[in-house]
Amino acid sequence: MPMQPNRFCIAGVLAVALIAAGCSSDDSSSGSTSTQTTSASVSATQSNSATTTSSAPASSPAAAGALDDPTCMDIGFAKDNLMVATSGDKARANADTLEKYSPPDPVKAAIEHFVTTVGAQPTDADLDANRNAITDWLKQICPNLK
């Protein structure tokens, strides 16, 4: 029975990766998405004993080039969680995760906008512009995110 929790953990990581890949893609091609999902799942399961954290590197990640896939997944989830935040504390925590990666000033302003509005609100006139600012920045530092 000691292997049972490990199997559930692997299945859970795989399910989350598949859901994230399906929710983050606007195009209908699934070939590259499934390849990225598989490699992200393998990376996540290989580091099963180590907790994946989003600690900021010593230099600016954007200046150093693209970030690794696990870090990009963490950042992508932080952006998604910021959009669906249901409290100011949750919005602030996800904004802090994004701000560790030194976004440019317009992106910082967009992140703070969603902290102030407590997530993406359908009646927000600035929703699309702010969401696009964050998404475009994420695509620059994490080209594999869609």
C-alpha positions as a Markdown table, in Angstrom:
| # | Residue | x | y | z |
|---|---|---|---|---|
| 1 | Met | 0.0 | 0.0 | 0.0 |
| 2 | Pro | 2.9 | 2.5 | 0.3 |
| 3 | Met | 2.8 | 3.0 | -3.5 |
| 4 | Gln | -0.9 | 3.9 | -3.5 |
| 5 | Pro | -0.4 | 7.6 | -2.4 |
| 6 | Asn | 2.4 | 8.0 | -4.9 |
| 7 | Arg | 0.1 | 6.8 | -7.7 |
| 8 | Phe | -2.6 | 9.3 | -6.7 |
| 9 | Cys | -0.1 | 12.1 | -6.6 |
| 10 | Ile | 1.1 | 11.3 | -10.1 |
| 11 | Ala | -2.4 | 11.0 | -11.4 |
| 12 | Gly | -3.3 | 14.3 | -9.7 |
| 13 | Val | -0.3 | 16.1 | -11.3 |
| 14 | Leu | -1.2 | 14.6 | -14.7 |
| 15 | Ala | -4.8 | 15.7 | -14.4 |
| 16 | Val | -3.9 | 19.3 | -13.4 |
| 17 | Ala | -1.4 | 19.5 | -16.3 |
| 18 | Leu | -4.0 | 18.3 | -18.8 |
| 19 | Ile | -6.6 | 20.7 | -17.5 |
| 20 | Ala | -4.1 | 23.6 | -17.6 |
| 21 | Ala | -3.1 | 22.7 | -21.1 |
| 22 | Gly | -6.7 | 22.5 | -22.3 |
| 23 | Cys | -7.7 | 25.7 | -20.6 |
| 24 | Ser | -4.8 | 27.8 | -21.7 |
| 25 | Ser | -4.9 | 27.1 | -25.4 |
| 26 | Asp | -7.0 | 29.1 | -27.9 |
| 27 | Asp | -5.9 | 27.0 | -31.0 |
| 28 | Ser | -7.3 | 23.6 | -31.9 |
| 29 | Ser | -4.0 | 21.9 | -32.5 |
| 30 | Ser | -3.4 | 19.4 | -29.8 |
| 31 | Gly | -0.1 | 17.8 | -30.9 |
| 32 | Ser | 2.3 | 20.3 | -29.4 |
| 33 | Thr | 0.1 | 20.9 | -26.3 |
| 34 | Ser | 0.1 | 17.2 | -25.4 |
| 35 | Thr | 3.9 | 17.0 | -25.8 |
| 36 | Gln | 4.4 | 20.0 | -23.5 |
| 37 | Thr | 1.9 | 18.6 | -21.0 |
| 38 | Thr | 3.7 | 15.3 | -21.0 |
| 39 | Ser | 7.1 | 16.9 | -20.4 |
| 40 | Ala | 5.7 | 19.2 | -17.7 |
| 41 | Ser | 4.1 | 16.2 | -16.0 |
| 42 | Val | 7.3 | 14.2 | -16.1 |
| 43 | Ser | 9.2 | 17.1 | -14.7 |
| 44 | Ala | 6.6 | 17.5 | -11.9 |
| 45 | Thr | 6.7 | 13.8 | -11.0 |
| 46 | Gln | 10.4 | 13.6 | -11.1 |
| 47 | Ser | 10.6 | 16.4 | -8.5 |
| 48 | Asn | 7.9 | 14.7 | -6.4 |
| 49 | Ser | 10.0 | 14.8 | -3.2 |
| 50 | Ala | 11.0 | 18.4 | -3.7 |
| 51 | Thr | 8.4 | 21.2 | -3.4 |
| 52 | Thr | 8.3 | 23.3 | -6.5 |
| 53 | Thr | 8.6 | 27.0 | -5.5 |
| 54 | Ser | 8.8 | 30.2 | -7.4 |
| 55 | Ser | 11.8 | 31.8 | -5.9 |
| 56 | Ala | 13.1 | 34.8 | -7.8 |
| 57 | Pro | 16.5 | 34.2 | -9.5 |
| 58 | Ala | 19.4 | 36.6 | -8.7 |
| 59 | Ser | 19.1 | 38.2 | -12.1 |
| 60 | Ser | 16.0 | 39.4 | -13.9 |
| 61 | Pro | 14.5 | 36.3 | -15.6 |
| 62 | Ala | 13.3 | 38.3 | -18.6 |
| 63 | Ala | 16.9 | 39.5 | -19.2 |
| 64 | Ala | 18.3 | 35.9 | -18.7 |
| 65 | Gly | 15.9 | 34.5 | -21.4 |
| 66 | Ala | 13.0 | 32.1 | -21.2 |
| 67 | Leu | 12.2 | 30.4 | -17.9 |
| 68 | Asp | 12.0 | 26.7 | -17.3 |
| 69 | Asp | 8.7 | 24.8 | -17.8 |
| 70 | Pro | 7.9 | 24.2 | -14.0 |
| 71 | Thr | 8.5 | 27.9 | -13.2 |
| 72 | Cys | 6.4 | 28.9 | -16.2 |
| 73 | Met | 3.6 | 26.7 | -15.0 |
| 74 | Asp | 3.8 | 28.3 | -11.5 |
| 75 | Ile | 3.6 | 31.7 | -13.1 |
| 76 | Gly | 0.8 | 30.8 | -15.4 |
| 77 | Phe | -1.2 | 29.4 | -12.4 |
| 78 | Ala | -0.5 | 32.5 | -10.5 |
| 79 | Lys | -1.9 | 34.6 | -13.3 |
| 80 | Asp | -5.0 | 32.4 | -13.6 |
| 81 | Asn | -5.5 | 32.4 | -9.9 |
| 82 | Leu | -5.2 | 36.2 | -9.8 |
| 83 | Met | -7.9 | 36.4 | -12.5 |
| 84 | Val | -10.3 | 34.2 | -10.4 |
| 85 | Ala | -9.4 | 35.5 | -6.9 |
| 86 | Thr | -12.3 | 35.7 | -4.5 |
| 87 | Ser | -10.6 | 37.7 | -1.8 |
| 88 | Gly | -8.0 | 40.5 | -1.6 |
| 89 | Asp | -5.6 | 38.3 | 0.2 |
| 90 | Lys | -5.7 | 35.6 | -2.5 |
| 91 | Ala | -5.3 | 38.3 | -5.2 |
| 92 | Arg | -2.3 | 39.8 | -3.3 |
| 93 | Ala | -0.6 | 36.4 | -2.9 |
| 94 | Asn | -0.8 | 35.7 | -6.6 |
| 95 | Ala | 0.2 | 39.2 | -7.5 |
| 96 | Asp | 3.3 | 38.8 | -5.3 |
| 97 | Thr | 4.2 | 35.6 | -7.1 |
| 98 | Leu | 4.0 | 37.4 | -10.5 |
| 99 | Glu | 5.9 | 40.4 | -9.2 |
| 100 | Lys | 8.9 | 38.3 | -8.1 |
| 101 | Tyr | 9.8 | 38.1 | -11.8 |
| 102 | Ser | 10.3 | 41.9 | -12.3 |
| 103 | Pro | 7.5 | 42.7 | -14.8 |
| 104 | Pro | 7.7 | 46.0 | -16.6 |
| 105 | Asp | 5.8 | 49.0 | -15.1 |
| 106 | Pro | 2.7 | 48.6 | -17.3 |
| 107 | Val | 2.4 | 45.0 | -16.3 |
| 108 | Lys | 2.9 | 45.8 | -12.6 |
| 109 | Ala | 0.0 | 48.3 | -13.0 |
| 110 | Ala | -2.2 | 45.6 | -14.6 |
| 111 | Ile | -1.4 | 43.2 | -11.8 |
| 112 | Glu | -2.2 | 45.8 | -9.2 |
| 113 | His | -5.5 | 46.5 | -11.1 |
| 114 | Phe | -6.6 | 42.9 | -10.5 |
| 115 | Val | -5.6 | 43.1 | -6.9 |
| 116 | Thr | -7.8 | 46.2 | -6.5 |
| 117 | Thr | -10.7 | 44.7 | -8.3 |
| 118 | Val | -10.2 | 41.3 | -6.6 |
| 119 | Gly | -9.8 | 39.4 | -9.8 |
| 120 | Ala | -11.3 | 39.8 | -13.2 |
| 121 | Gln | -14.7 | 41.4 | -13.1 |
| 122 | Pro | -17.0 | 41.0 | -16.1 |
| 123 | Thr | -18.1 | 44.7 | -15.8 |
| 124 | Asp | -14.6 | 46.0 | -15.7 |
| 125 | Ala | -14.0 | 48.3 | -18.7 |
| 126 | Asp | -10.2 | 47.7 | -18.4 |
| 127 | Leu | -10.4 | 43.9 | -18.1 |
| 128 | Asp | -9.1 | 43.1 | -21.6 |
| 129 | Ala | -6.3 | 45.6 | -21.7 |
| 130 | Asn | -5.0 | 44.6 | -18.3 |
| 131 | Arg | -5.3 | 40.9 | -18.9 |
| 132 | Asn | -3.6 | 41.2 | -22.3 |
| 133 | Ala | -0.7 | 43.2 | -20.8 |
| 134 | Ile | 0.0 | 40.4 | -18.3 |
| 135 | Thr | -0.5 | 37.6 | -20.9 |
| 136 | Asp | 1.8 | 39.3 | -23.4 |
| 137 | Trp | 4.5 | 39.7 | -20.8 |
| 138 | Leu | 4.1 | 36.0 | -19.8 |
| 139 | Lys | 4.5 | 34.9 | -23.4 |
| 140 | Gln | 7.7 | 36.8 | -23.6 |
| 141 | Ile | 9.3 | 35.2 | -20.6 |
| 142 | Cys | 7.6 | 31.8 | -21.1 |
| 143 | Pro | 7.2 | 31.2 | -24.8 |
| 144 | Asn | 5.6 | 27.7 | -24.2 |
| 145 | Leu | 2.6 | 29.3 | -22.5 |
| 146 | Lys | -0.3 | 29.8 | -24.8 |
